[in-house]
Amino acid sequence: MDEELRSLTERLRQESGASPVFERLVATDDLDALAAVLTEPGQPLWARELAAFRLGLAGDRRAFESLVLLLNHRDPPRCACAAHALARLGDPRTARAAAALATNELRVAYALHPVRLLVDLRAPEAVPALITTLQRRLRPHDPYRRVALACVDGLGRLGDARARPVLNEALAHPVLAEAAVRALGRIPKQR
């Protein structure tokens, strides 16, 4: 069993009170039954999350909208599970959605998992979105250092020379300096 699925299952079993509906959703291999949970009115959040996650792992694109909503949820475990499923879904809209969430200043408190997802996807949208998000985090007294660190680390992993200027700016921020040095070291030297 996938480790993220195991973690999600344990968390949602508690949230659902180990209801028979939960056990049925965990056991079913019927993708149509899982997809129906996403559109039926009155379904609890835990049921929608479980159905979307399982559909995402199965590569069923009917999960896309639900997973994107969960990626931007206030609850970090929901965001992490959604990012995991979106990375495996294989939907071409995923990178654009993650970039939009990562760069949305009104939701920056929830940008950590979209940033990490962009790095995992290595999509064309990743570097510009991470640069934009990091530039905004370099303001004095910005409270979103975890997002800034994720951007710095991600830009290093992506190794794109376009990130060099913003990473050089990050060197001036004590919380980011060490990570920025490592990230700059991963970017190939220009000739």
C-alpha positions in Angstrom: 0.0 0.0 0.0 1.2 3.5 -0.9 2.5 5.3 2.3 0.4 8.4 1.6 -2.7 6.2 1.2 -1.9 4.5 4.5 -1.6 7.8 6.2 -4.7 9.2 4.6 -6.7 6.1 5.5 -5.7 6.2 9.2 -6.5 10.0 9.4 -9.9 9.6 7.6 -10.9 6.5 9.5 -10.7 8.5 12.7 -12.5 11.5 11.1 -15.3 9.3 9.8 -15.7 7.4 13.0 -14.8 4.2 11.1 -18.3 4.3 9.4 -19.4 1.6 7.1 -19.4 4.1 4.2 -15.7 4.8 4.9 -14.9 1.0 4.9 -16.8 0.7 1.6 -14.9 3.5 0.0 -11.6 2.1 1.1 -12.4 -1.4 -0.2 -14.1 -0.6 -3.5 -12.3 -0.9 -6.9 -15.3 0.7 -8.7 -14.0 4.0 -10.0 -17.5 5.1 -11.0 -18.6 4.7 -7.4 -15.7 6.8 -6.2 -16.4 9.5 -8.8 -20.1 9.6 -7.7 -19.0 10.6 -4.2 -17.5 13.7 -5.7 -20.7 14.8 -7.3 -23.4 13.6 -4.9 -24.7 16.3 -2.6 -24.3 16.0 1.1 -21.1 13.9 1.1 -18.7 14.7 4.0 -15.3 16.2 3.3 -13.5 13.0 4.4 -15.5 10.9 1.8 -14.7 13.4 -1.0 -11.1 13.5 0.0 -10.8 9.7 0.1 -12.6 9.3 -3.3 -10.5 12.0 -5.0 -7.3 10.6 -3.6 -8.0 7.1 -4.8 -9.2 8.3 -8.2 -6.0 10.4 -8.5 -3.8 7.4 -7.8 -5.7 5.5 -10.4 -5.1 8.2 -13.0 -8.8 9.1 -13.3 -9.1 12.7 -14.2 -12.5 13.1 -12.7 -10.6 13.7 -9.5 -8.8 16.8 -10.8 -11.1 19.6 -9.5 -11.6 18.0 -6.1 -7.8 17.5 -5.7 -7.1 21.1 -6.6 -9.6 22.3 -4.0 -7.9 20.1 -1.4 -4.4 21.3 -2.5 -5.5 24.8 -1.4 -7.2 23.6 1.9 -6.3 25.2 5.3 -5.5 21.7 6.7 -1.8 20.7 5.7 -2.4 17.0 5.7 -5.2 17.4 3.2 -2.9 19.6 1.0 -0.1 17.0 1.2 -2.4 14.1 0.2 -3.9 16.2 -2.7 -0.4 17.1 -3.9 0.6 13.4 -3.8 -2.4 12.4 -5.8 -2.1 15.2 -8.3 1.5 14.3 -9.0 0.4 10.8 -10.0 -2.8 11.8 -11.8 -1.1 12.8 -15.0 -3.6 15.6 -15.8 -2.0 18.3 -18.0 -3.9 21.0 -16.1 -2.1 20.3 -12.9 1.0 22.4 -13.3 -1.1 25.5 -14.3 -3.4 25.0 -11.3 -0.5 24.6 -8.9 1.3 27.7 -10.3 -1.9 29.7 -9.9 -2.2 28.6 -6.2 1.5 29.1 -5.5 1.4 32.7 -6.8 -1.9 33.7 -5.3 -1.0 36.3 -2.6 -4.4 36.0 -1.0 -3.7 32.3 -0.3 0.0 32.4 0.3 -0.4 30.8 3.7 -1.4 27.6 1.8 1.2 27.8 -0.9 3.7 25.3 0.5 2.2 22.2 -1.1 1.5 23.8 -4.5 5.2 25.0 -4.5 6.4 21.5 -3.7 4.1 20.0 -6.3 5.5 22.3 -9.0 9.0 21.1 -8.2 7.9 17.5 -8.4 6.2 18.0 -11.7 9.2 19.8 -13.3 6.7 21.5 -15.6 7.5 24.7 -17.6 5.3 26.7 -15.2 7.4 25.7 -12.2 10.4 28.1 -12.4 8.5 31.3 -13.2 6.0 30.5 -10.5 8.7 29.8 -7.9 10.6 32.9 -8.8 7.5 35.1 -8.5 6.5 33.5 -5.2 10.1 33.8 -3.8 10.4 37.5 -4.9 7.3 38.3 -2.9 8.7 36.5 0.2 11.8 38.6 0.2 10.0 41.6 1.7 11.0 42.6 5.2 9.2 40.7 8.0 7.4 38.3 5.6 5.8 35.7 7.8 5.9 32.9 5.2 9.4 31.6 5.5 8.5 28.0 5.0 7.1 28.9 1.6 10.2 30.9 0.8 12.5 28.0 1.8 10.4 25.6 -0.3 10.9 28.0 -3.3 14.7 28.3 -2.7 15.1 24.5 -2.4 12.8 23.9 -5.3 14.7 26.3 -7.6 17.9 24.5 -6.6 16.4 21.2 -7.5 15.1 22.5 -10.8 18.6 23.9 -11.6 17.4 26.6 -14.0 19.7 29.6 -14.6 16.7 32.0 -14.6 16.6 31.5 -10.8 20.1 32.8 -10.2 19.1 36.5 -9.7 16.3 35.8 -7.1 18.5 33.3 -5.3 21.3 35.9 -5.1 18.7 38.2 -3.5 17.8 35.5 -1.0 21.4 35.4 0.2 20.7 38.7 2.0 18.1 37.0 4.2 19.6 35.1 7.1 16.8 32.5 7.2 17.3 31.7 3.5 21.0 32.3 3.0 22.3 28.7 3.6 19.6 27.2 1.4 20.2 29.8 -1.3 23.9 28.9 -1.3 23.1 25.2 -1.8 20.5 26.1 -4.5 23.0 28.3 -6.4 25.5 25.5 -6.2 23.0 23.2 -8.1 22.6 25.6 -11.0 25.0 24.9 -13.8 27.5 27.7 -14.4 26.9 29.8 -17.5 29.7 29.7 -20.1 
